[in-house]
Amino acid sequence: MKIISWNLLHTGGASAAHVQAMIAAEQPDLFLMQEATARLDTLPEAVGGFYTRDALPGRLHGLACWTRQKLKNPARTLALQRGMVVRRVCQILDFDDIGIANVHLSHGQLLNRRQLRRIARILPPRAAILGDCNMVGAPLLRGFADAGPRTPTHNAARLVPLRLDRCFTRGLHCESSKVLLRGESDHRPIMVTLSAG
């Protein structure tokens, strides 16, 4: 399964056309998006496939996913521990016996690790967590491998390179991973190819 995850930057960031171009170029099975707004809702009309978006509580932007094949079950939303400003949710997708979580976690380094642990508890034995984790350093997530690319994906204040966009796996093998060009967003997308471990 080839997966792309990209924080689009909700104000003035990557557009539906940018996402369409990346789908055409990379041919992913699953495209996970963070900071997605209603401007992405026409994606299936342009490229086919199936799409769902869940805004963060009280926000116009949130999590979205596009899949080439229709899922047997609709995407589920999991409420996460609340940060000081933004209430966070996680999008859970079921691919037979594999669970995929699309995340945009809080900035607090203790809180985002607690959010990861909540997500991990509800996922099946074979699972992956991908997205903007806002995390620096080790995830401290027992049973999961840090399987994504090691290249920085974001420059804080345009100066400090950070690897905020991550992929954690359990019971899956990461065959390949890389960071793609960022385009109009302030984050570079990551792409991984996962198989049953």
C-alpha positions as CSV (number, residue, x, y, z in Angstrom):
1,M,0.0,0.0,0.0
2,K,1.5,3.3,-1.1
3,I,0.5,6.2,1.2
4,I,1.1,9.9,1.0
5,S,0.6,12.2,4.0
6,W,0.7,16.0,3.6
7,N,-0.1,19.0,5.9
8,L,-1.5,21.3,3.2
9,L,-1.4,24.6,5.2
10,H,-5.1,25.7,5.4
11,T,-4.5,29.4,4.6
12,G,-2.9,29.9,1.2
13,G,-1.3,26.5,1.1
14,A,-1.6,23.6,-1.3
15,S,-4.8,23.6,-3.3
16,A,-7.0,20.8,-4.7
17,A,-5.0,21.1,-8.0
18,H,-1.7,20.5,-6.2
19,V,-3.2,17.4,-4.5
20,Q,-4.6,16.2,-7.9
21,A,-1.2,16.6,-9.5
22,M,0.5,14.6,-6.8
23,I,-2.1,11.8,-7.1
24,A,-1.5,11.7,-10.8
25,A,2.3,11.7,-10.5
26,E,2.7,9.3,-7.6
27,Q,-0.4,7.0,-7.9
28,P,-0.9,6.4,-4.2
29,D,-3.5,4.0,-2.8
30,L,-4.2,6.4,0.1
31,F,-3.7,10.1,0.5
32,L,-3.9,11.6,4.0
33,M,-4.2,15.3,4.4
34,Q,-4.0,17.6,7.4
35,E,-5.3,21.2,7.5
36,A,-7.7,20.4,4.7
37,T,-10.6,22.7,4.0
38,A,-13.8,22.6,2.0
39,R,-11.8,23.5,-1.1
40,L,-10.6,19.9,-1.3
41,D,-14.2,18.5,-1.3
42,T,-14.3,18.3,-5.2
43,L,-11.3,16.0,-5.3
44,P,-13.2,12.8,-6.3
45,E,-14.9,14.7,-9.2
46,A,-11.4,15.5,-10.6
47,V,-9.5,12.2,-9.9
48,G,-12.1,9.6,-9.0
49,G,-11.7,7.6,-5.9
50,F,-13.3,8.2,-2.5
51,Y,-12.9,11.1,-0.1
52,T,-13.9,12.2,3.4
53,R,-13.1,15.2,5.5
54,D,-13.5,15.9,9.2
55,A,-13.0,19.4,10.5
56,L,-11.4,19.9,13.8
57,P,-14.0,21.1,16.4
58,G,-14.6,24.8,16.0
59,R,-12.3,25.1,13.0
60,L,-12.8,25.3,9.2
61,H,-9.9,22.9,8.5
62,G,-9.1,19.4,9.7
63,L,-8.2,15.9,8.5
64,A,-9.1,14.4,5.1
65,C,-8.4,11.2,3.2
66,W,-8.6,10.1,-0.3
67,T,-8.6,6.4,-1.3
68,R,-8.4,4.8,-4.7
69,Q,-10.7,1.9,-3.6
70,K,-13.9,2.3,-1.5
71,L,-13.4,1.3,2.2
72,K,-15.8,-1.4,3.6
73,N,-16.4,0.9,6.6
74,P,-16.6,4.7,6.7
75,A,-13.7,6.5,8.3
76,R,-14.1,7.0,12.1
77,T,-13.2,10.0,14.1
78,L,-11.5,9.7,17.5
79,A,-11.5,12.6,19.9
80,L,-8.0,13.2,21.4
81,Q,-6.9,14.8,24.6
82,R,-7.4,18.5,24.3
83,G,-4.6,21.1,23.9
84,M,-4.7,24.6,25.3
85,V,-6.1,26.1,22.1
86,V,-7.1,23.5,19.6
87,R,-9.2,20.4,20.1
88,R,-7.7,17.6,18.2
89,V,-9.3,14.5,16.5
90,C,-7.8,11.5,14.7
91,Q,-9.2,9.9,11.5
92,I,-9.2,6.1,11.6
93,L,-9.5,4.0,8.4
94,D,-10.0,0.3,8.3
95,F,-8.3,-1.7,5.5
96,D,-9.5,-5.3,6.3
97,D,-7.3,-6.1,9.4
98,I,-5.0,-3.1,9.0
99,G,-5.8,0.2,10.8
100,I,-4.5,3.5,9.5
101,A,-4.7,6.7,11.6
102,N,-4.5,10.1,10.0
103,V,-3.2,12.6,12.7
104,H,-2.4,16.3,13.3
105,L,-1.3,16.2,16.9
106,S,-0.8,19.0,19.5
107,H,2.4,20.9,19.8
108,G,3.0,20.0,23.5
109,Q,5.7,17.3,23.6
110,L,4.1,15.4,26.5
111,L,0.5,15.9,25.2
112,N,1.2,14.7,21.6
113,R,2.8,11.5,23.0
114,R,-0.3,10.9,25.2
115,Q,-2.4,11.4,22.1
116,L,-0.4,8.8,20.2
117,R,-0.9,6.3,23.0
118,R,-4.6,6.8,22.9
119,I,-4.7,6.2,19.2
120,A,-2.4,3.1,19.5
121,R,-4.8,1.5,22.0
122,I,-7.7,1.4,19.6
123,L,-5.8,0.3,16.5
124,P,-5.6,-3.4,15.5
125,P,-2.3,-5.4,15.8
126,R,-1.3,-4.3,12.3
127,A,-1.5,-0.6,12.1
128,A,0.1,2.7,11.0
129,I,-0.1,6.2,12.3
130,L,0.8,9.0,9.8
131,G,0.6,12.7,9.7
132,D,1.8,15.9,11.2
133,C,2.8,14.8,14.7
134,N,4.4,18.1,15.8
135,M,6.9,15.9,17.6
136,V,10.6,16.4,18.1
137,G,12.6,13.3,19.1
138,A,11.5,9.7,19.9
139,P,7.8,9.0,20.0
140,L,8.0,6.7,23.1
141,L,5.3,4.6,21.6
142,R,5.7,1.0,22.6
143,G,5.3,-1.6,19.9
144,F,5.6,0.8,17.0
145,A,8.5,1.4,14.7
146,D,9.4,4.9,13.5
147,A,9.2,3.8,9.9
148,G,9.0,7.1,7.9
149,P,11.7,9.1,6.2
150,R,14.4,10.7,8.3
151,T,14.6,13.9,6.3
152,P,13.2,17.2,7.8
153,T,9.7,18.1,6.6
154,H,9.2,21.6,8.0
155,N,11.4,24.6,8.7
156,A,10.3,26.3,12.0
157,A,10.4,30.1,11.6
158,R,11.9,29.3,8.2
159,L,15.2,28.5,9.9
160,V,15.1,25.3,12.0
161,P,14.6,22.1,10.0
162,L,12.4,19.6,11.9
163,R,11.0,16.2,11.1
164,L,7.4,16.8,12.2
165,D,5.6,14.6,9.6
166,R,6.0,11.0,10.7
167,C,5.0,7.4,10.1
168,F,4.8,4.8,12.9
169,T,4.0,1.2,12.2
170,R,3.1,-2.0,14.1
171,G,3.0,-5.4,12.4
172,L,3.8,-3.8,9.0
173,H,7.0,-3.6,6.9
174,C,8.0,-0.3,5.4
175,E,9.4,-1.1,2.0
176,S,10.3,2.4,1.1
177,S,9.9,6.0,2.4
178,K,10.8,9.4,1.1
179,V,10.0,13.1,1.4
180,L,8.5,14.8,-1.6
181,L,8.6,18.5,-2.7
182,R,6.5,20.8,-0.5
183,G,5.0,23.0,-3.2
184,E,2.7,25.7,-1.8
185,S,2.6,24.3,1.8
186,D,4.9,24.9,4.7
187,H,5.3,21.1,5.1
188,R,6.9,18.6,2.7
189,P,4.7,15.5,2.1
190,I,6.0,12.1,3.1
191,M,5.4,8.9,1.1
192,V,5.7,5.4,2.4
193,T,5.0,1.9,0.9
194,L,3.8,-0.5,3.5
195,S,3.3,-4.3,3.4
196,A,2.2,-6.9,5.8
197,G,5.1,-7.7,8.2
